[in-house]
């Protein structure tokens, strides 16, 4: 799933202050799962913006809607009747959703209310971890469905480094060693021989660094 977080109200205000009527559109898919852009968050942002403008003595027409998915045309049509009544669409979708809305509603400014962070996995309620970089060169079949590009802080493709200890990463002991996870997984499914196969090198022009990123929302954790 795509993980995102809400921008600060001040940043959003800077982008939408020029408009008098605003349609706040949520996405009840990935960003709803990470508590950033679903129906509840859409309502909260619309209310926060109304209050912010009211405190400044300014009038704005602020409406809200929520689509099942902002990145699919069939769902985007769901706001077709509301769009002409507003000057701008404020999207609580990921970057793909923002751009999909712009492609469909070509005569309207589309403003992002979220920062799109990464493709992640729900580790527990309120915690999302980056397990895929979307590198376009997926090699999970060689590594027991554990990605060395995302899960190993050093992006090693040929085995663990000499610094990992007790299954923990040398770069950040708070996270598990990606290669420890790979080896344990291959052992569990009886395919440790996979490590003897040649894996073509990765094109590092699209690389990230520093190991898997993680988002924690304390207000969402049990």
N, C-alpha and C positions, 0 to 999 in steps of 0.2 A: 504494500500500500504506500501511497505518497504521504509523507509527513510534512506538516506545515505549522506555522504559528502566526498569531495575529500581530499585525503591525501596531505600533503605538498610535493612540488616537491623534496626537499632534501631527504625526507624519501623514496619516490619512486625511486629516483636515487640510493640510497644505495642498494636497492633490485635488480635493473636491470643493474647496471654499468658493471657487468661481461659479459653481452651479447652484441654482435655486431649487431644483427638484432632483432627488437622488433615489434610485432604485437599488436597494441592498439585496443582492442575490447570493444565497448560500448554495452549498453542494452537499447533499446528504449521502456522500459516498466516503472516499478515503479520508477527507479532512473532517468528516463528522466523527469517524472512528478515533481520530487523534484530538477530538474536542477543540477543533479550531474553526470549522466552517459549516457545521450542520444547522438544522432548524433552530436549535436552542441558541447557538452562538450568533446566528443571524439576528434573532430577536434581541439579544443582549447588545449587539453592536448598534443596531438601529436605535434602541433606547438610549444608549450612551451618547450617540451623536445628537439625538434630539435634545438631551439634557445639556450637552456641551454648547450647542448653539443657543439654547434658551438662556444659559448663564451669561453668554456674551451679548444678549439682547438682539440676536439675529433670527430671522425667520427662514426656515427651510421646509420644503415638503419632502418627507422621508418615508418611503414605502419599503416593503420587504417581500421577498419571495424565496422559495427554496426548491431547487431542482434535484431530482434523483441523482443526476450526473451532469456536470457542466460541459463535459468533453464529448457528449454524444448529441448529434443534431436533433434526434427524435425527442430528447428531453428538453433541449434548449428552446424548442418551439413552445414550451409550456409558459413562457413569460411574454410571448409575442404581443398579447393584448396590452400588457402593462408598459412595455418599452416605450411606445410613442408618447406616453404621458410624462416621461421624465427626460431630463437633459443628459443624465449620465447613469451608467451602471457601475455600482461598486461591488466587485466580485469577491466572495469568500470561497474561491476555488483555488486550485493549484495553478501554476503557470500555464499548464496545458488548457485548463478551463478558461482562464482569462483570454487566451489567444483564440480559443474556439468561439467564445462569445463575440470577440472582435471580428472574426471571419463571417459570422452570421449577421450580426447587427453592425453593418459597415458604416452607418451614419451616426453612431453613438460612441462617445468616449467610454472606454472600459478601464476602470481603475482597480488595481489589485489591493485588497485589504489584508492579504496574507503574504508571508515570506515562505516560499517553498524550500524545504530543507533537504530532504533525501527520500529515497525509497526505503521503507523500513518494515520491520516486523514488530507486532505487539508482543512485548516480552511479558508484561503484566499490566494491569490497569494503571494508566498514567505514565507508563514507560515504553518508549519506542526506540528500537536500536536499528542502526543502518547495516543491513546484511547484503545489500546489492547496490552497486554503483551505476547500474545501467550502462555498462561499458560497451555493449553491443558485441562482445566477444565471449559469450557465455561458455564456460568450461566446467560447469558444475558436474557434468557426467564423469569427469576424471577424478573428482575429489569428494565423492560421497555426498553431493548436494550441499557442501560447505564451501563458500567462495573464499579462496585465498587472497583475492584482490581486495575484498571488503573486510574480511575477518582477520587477516594478518596485518599488523601495523606497518610491517616492512614490505608488504606486497610480495613476499617470497613465493615462487612458483615451484621450487624444487626441494621443499622440506623445511623444517624449523630451523631457526637460528640457534646459536650456542648460548644465548642468554635467557631463554625461557626456563622457568623453574616451577616445578609442581603444577604444570598445566596452566601457568599464568604468563601473561605477556611481559617481556622485558621492558618495553616502552611504557606500558601502563599496567602495573600488577592488578589493577582493579578489574581488568577484562581478561577473559580466558584466551590462552594461546590459540590462534586460528588453526595452526597445524596439529596441535593436540586434539582439537575437535575433529579435524579431517581424519587423522589416523584412527581415532576411536570409532568414528562412524564407519570407515572402511572395514575395520575389524568386525564390527557388529553385523555387517551385511555380507561378510565373507568375500570381500573384494579388495583386500590389501594389495593384491597383485597389480591393481590399477596404477600404483605408484611407479611401476616399472615401464609404463607406457610413455611414449614421447608426447609431450604437450607443446604445441607451437607457442612461441613467445608472444607476449601481449604487446599491443601497440600502446606504449605508455604516454602518447600524446594527449590522451584523455584522462590521465591518472589524477587521483587525489592523494593526499598524504596525511599521516597522523593517526591512522587506524580508524575503526568504525566509530562514527559519531552517534550520540544518543540524546534523546530529548526526554526530560522528566517534568511532568506537571504535578506538583505537590497537591494541588487542589483536586486532582483526579484519582490519586492513589488511595487505596482503602485504608 
